[in-house]
Amino acid sequence: MDKVKELDAALAAHVVWMSDLRQAIVNSTATPGVECVRADDKCPFGRWLYGSSLSLEERATEYYREVRQLHADFHEVGARVLELAGQGRVFEAYRILYGEYLTMSGRLALAIRAWQKALQQTD
């Protein structure tokens, strides 16, 4: 799969993930495991991002560095939402989900779109 399509798949997967987090709050559960969510290299996009399909030159770009950092932050905030949900702290979990998490998700989406645009201009 080409890199632009990989980035599209990442955007779609992270939209679904927000729905999963919302359901975890409703159920007051911390599943999937908080540490699994915190690890930004375990999801399909993270495996691709840290995997061998990107060259050293691509990893040296500002686009890659920004997406990698935002993706890690995105996972950290998601893990905090799950921790709060698992503790039954529903109001706090929703506050972070619809505040910091939503903001982080938007920033990540914008960074991914910018990277896609740059990749399309080099094709």
Backbone torsions as a table, in degrees:
resi	resn	phi	psi	omega
1	MET	NA	137.9	-178.4
2	ASP	-75.2	165.7	-172.4
3	LYS	-64.1	-37.2	179.1
4	VAL	-63.2	-41.9	178.9
5	LYS	-69.0	-36.0	176.2
6	GLU	-60.7	-41.0	179.6
7	LEU	-69.3	-36.4	174.1
8	ASP	-61.5	-43.2	179.4
9	ALA	-62.6	-36.8	178.7
10	ALA	-63.8	-43.3	179.1
11	LEU	-61.7	-44.7	-179.7
12	ALA	-63.4	-42.6	-178.4
13	ALA	-65.1	-37.8	-177.6
14	HIS	-74.6	-25.1	173.1
15	VAL	-66.8	-43.6	178.3
16	VAL	-62.9	-38.1	-177.5
17	TRP	-62.0	-36.1	178.2
18	MET	-62.7	-39.9	176.7
19	SER	-61.8	-40.1	178.1
20	ASP	-64.3	-40.0	177.9
21	LEU	-64.9	-41.5	178.4
22	ARG	-61.0	-41.9	178.9
23	GLN	-65.6	-36.6	177.5
24	ALA	-62.6	-36.7	177.7
25	ILE	-67.1	-46.3	-179.8
26	VAL	-58.3	-41.3	-178.6
27	ASN	-83.9	-7.0	-174.6
28	SER	51.8	49.5	178.4
29	THR	-124.2	157.5	177.8
30	ALA	-108.9	22.4	177.7
31	THR	-94.2	142.4	-0.5
32	PRO	-64.7	166.8	-176.3
33	GLY	-51.5	137.5	-177.7
34	VAL	-57.9	-44.4	-177.3
35	GLU	-67.6	-32.3	176.2
36	CYS	-64.6	-41.6	179.0
37	VAL	-68.8	-39.5	-179.1
38	ARG	-62.1	-32.1	-178.2
39	ALA	-74.3	107.9	-176.0
40	ASP	-77.9	-1.4	179.3
41	ASP	-104.2	8.4	-176.9
42	LYS	-100.2	-25.8	178.5
43	CYS	-74.4	162.3	-179.3
44	PRO	-54.6	-42.1	179.3
45	PHE	-66.9	-41.3	178.5
46	GLY	-62.0	-40.7	177.3
47	ARG	-62.7	-39.1	177.9
48	TRP	-68.3	-44.5	-176.7
49	LEU	-61.5	-39.7	-179.4
50	TYR	-95.4	-5.0	-175.6
51	GLY	-77.5	-166.9	-172.7
52	SER	-94.3	0.1	-176.0
53	SER	-79.8	-12.6	177.1
54	LEU	-99.6	134.6	-179.0
55	SER	-74.8	166.1	175.9
56	LEU	-61.1	-36.1	178.8
57	GLU	-65.2	-41.3	179.5
58	GLU	-66.9	-36.9	178.9
59	ARG	-70.4	-19.3	-179.4
60	ALA	-84.9	-6.8	-177.7
61	THR	-77.0	155.4	175.6
62	GLU	-64.2	-34.0	179.0
63	TYR	-59.3	-48.7	-179.8
64	TYR	-62.1	-48.5	-177.5
65	ARG	-60.8	-41.9	-179.4
66	GLU	-67.0	-45.8	179.5
67	VAL	-63.3	-42.2	-179.9
68	ARG	-61.3	-43.8	180.0
69	GLN	-68.0	-45.3	179.2
70	LEU	-64.4	-37.1	178.2
71	HIS	-64.4	-42.0	177.3
72	ALA	-63.4	-43.4	178.7
73	ASP	-63.6	-40.2	178.3
74	PHE	-57.8	-45.1	178.7
75	HIS	-67.6	-37.4	179.4
76	GLU	-63.6	-45.2	179.5
77	VAL	-66.3	-40.3	177.1
78	GLY	-60.1	-40.0	178.1
79	ALA	-64.4	-38.3	177.6
80	ARG	-63.9	-39.8	176.9
81	VAL	-60.3	-45.5	179.6
82	LEU	-64.3	-39.5	177.8
83	GLU	-59.0	-46.9	180.0
84	LEU	-64.9	-40.6	178.2
85	ALA	-61.5	-44.1	179.6
86	GLY	-63.8	-25.7	178.4
87	GLN	-88.8	0.1	-178.7
88	GLY	75.6	14.4	-179.0
89	ARG	-90.2	67.6	-170.7
90	VAL	-60.7	-47.9	-178.0
91	PHE	-58.6	-46.5	-179.7
92	GLU	-64.7	-40.2	179.2
93	ALA	-62.8	-45.0	177.2
94	TYR	-63.5	-38.9	-179.6
95	ARG	-60.7	-43.4	179.3
96	ILE	-72.6	-41.1	-179.4
97	LEU	-58.4	-46.4	-176.0
98	TYR	-93.9	5.4	175.5
99	GLY	-115.5	-93.9	-175.1
100	GLU	-60.2	-43.1	-178.0
101	TYR	-64.7	-46.3	179.8
102	LEU	-62.4	-40.4	176.6
103	THR	-62.8	-45.8	179.5
104	MET	-62.6	-41.1	178.6
105	SER	-60.7	-43.4	177.9
106	GLY	-64.1	-42.4	178.2
107	ARG	-63.0	-41.8	178.4
108	LEU	-64.5	-43.3	178.8
109	ALA	-60.8	-43.3	178.3
110	LEU	-63.2	-41.1	179.4
111	ALA	-66.2	-39.4	178.0
112	ILE	-65.4	-42.8	178.5
113	ARG	-62.6	-39.4	178.0
114	ALA	-64.5	-40.5	178.5
115	TRP	-64.8	-42.3	178.1
116	GLN	-59.9	-45.1	-179.3
117	LYS	-60.3	-43.0	178.8
118	ALA	-64.0	-40.6	178.9
119	LEU	-65.0	-39.6	179.9
120	GLN	-67.3	-31.0	179.7
121	GLN	-74.7	-21.4	179.7
122	THR	-91.4	-11.1	178.8
123	ASP	-76.0	NA	NA
